[in-house]
Amino acid sequence: MTVGSWTLRPATDADLEPLVELRAAAMRPDLERLGRYDEHRVRQRMRDGYRPAHTSVLEVPGSPPPAGCLALRPDERRPGALVLEHFYLAPALHGRGLGTAVLRAALDDADAAGLAVRLTVLQGSPARRLYERHGFAFASEDPIDVHLHRTPRRIVS
């Protein structure tokens, strides 16, 4: 089954705690697999890194809000690039093509602006396959994280 209709809206300060809980639910399986799940830390990292100005909240008709979120912020280390972070979907929505659709829209915007995108994914996460299907390539790794990078695609008009 695929999810058809969805929207992204700008995040607000009021979205923080629902997104904190969404992150905890979405990250739990991978963090447990790595032996790194900590109920406090998984939530605090979202609180510490939350920037509403760079975050969008995903809404899907018929799904409890928030259905997901995505943060795309300027990369302080690389002018002309973005960092994709806090990209989470409610676990009940996984495997329906929604992540692909949302990521594709975000990358289309980055491509139109000529911006590279980098991100970090946990070792062994199935999300890595999603990112690689969308042009992300291996940059580096450590025992916990894999760092991926994507150059902008040329827009043909």
N, C-alpha and C positions, 0 to 999 in steps of 0.2 A: 504494500500500500504506500502511496506517495502522498506527501503533504503538498497541496497546491497553493493555497492562498496564505500569504504571510506579509508582515510589514515590520520595518525597523523604525523606531522612533528614538529621538534623543533621550538619553538617560538624565535623571534628576537625582538630587541628593536622597530623595525618598526611595529610590530604587535600590540603594545600597544593601540593606539587610536581606531583601528577597534574592538579590543576586549573590550575596554571600552564601545563602543556603543552596542556591542552584549550583554554585561552584563546588560546594562540599559534596553534593550528591553526584555531580558529573565526574569529579576527580577521584572519588573514593575507590572504585575498582582498580584503577592504575596505581594509585598510591599504596593500596593494600598489597597489590602484587609485588611492589618494590619494597615492602616492609617500611613504608614511610608515612602511613596515614596517621595523622595527629588531628583530632577534632578541633582543637584550638588553632593550630598553625594553618590548617587549610582555609579556615575562615579569616584569620588575621591577615594572611597574604593578600586576600582580595580587598580587605579594608584598607590596607597600607597602599595598595596600588590603584585604588579606584579613582578615576578621573572622569567625572560625568561629561566634561566637554569633549572627550574622545571616545565615549562609550555609547553604543546603541543597544536598545532593548528590543528583543524579538518578540513579536506578538503573533499568535496563530489562533484563528477562530476555533473555538471549541476546546482549546487547551488552557489549563490554568496559567495565569501570568506569574512570573515571566516564563516564556517558552525557551528563552535563550538570551544570550548577549554576545556582543563583539566589541572589542576596543581596538582602535587603529589610531596610533598616535605618531607624531613626528619622532624620528630616530635622532636622539641627541648626539649619538656617536657618528652618524653619517648623514650630513645634509643631503636632501633629495631622496630620502628613504623613509619608510614607515616601519613601525613595529606592530605586528598583529599579536594581541594578547587577550586574555579573558574571553576566548571564544568557546562558549559552552552552550549545549542544548540540554533541555530536560531529558533524562534518560529514556522516558517513554516515547520520545520523538526520534531516537536514533534509528538509523537504517531505513529511513523513508525518503531520502534525497534532500531533506531540508538543509542539512549542513552544506551539501554541495551547492545548493541554490544560493544560500546566504554568502558563502565564501566566493562564489563566482561573481556575485554583484559587487562585493567589496573589492575584488581584484580587478574587475572591469573599471571601477573608479580610479584605482591606483594606476592602472595602465593608461587611462585617458590623461592622467596628470603626469605620466612619465616617471612614476616613483617605484623604486625597488621596495620589496617587503621582506622583512626577516621575522622569524618566530622561533620559539623553543617548544619542543614537545617532549614528553617523558619517554624514556627508553621503553621500547616494546609497546607503545600506545598504538592502537589501530588508527588513530587520527593521522599518524604519519603517512599512511597510504593515501588518505584524502588529500593531504598537502602535496605529496609528490605527484598525484594525478593532475594537480593544478600548476605544475611547473616549479615547485620548490625543489631545491637540490641540497644535498648534504654540505654543511659548512664546517662543523666540528661537533665533538661530543665529549661527554664526561660520563662517569658511572650512572648518573641520574638522568641527564638531559641530552637531547639531540638538537642541535641548532641548524636551522634550515634557512635558505635564502632564495629569493626569486627576483629575477631581473624583470623590468617592465616589458610587456609585449607591445609590439608596434600595432597601433590601431590603423586598420585599412578602411579608408572611406570610399 
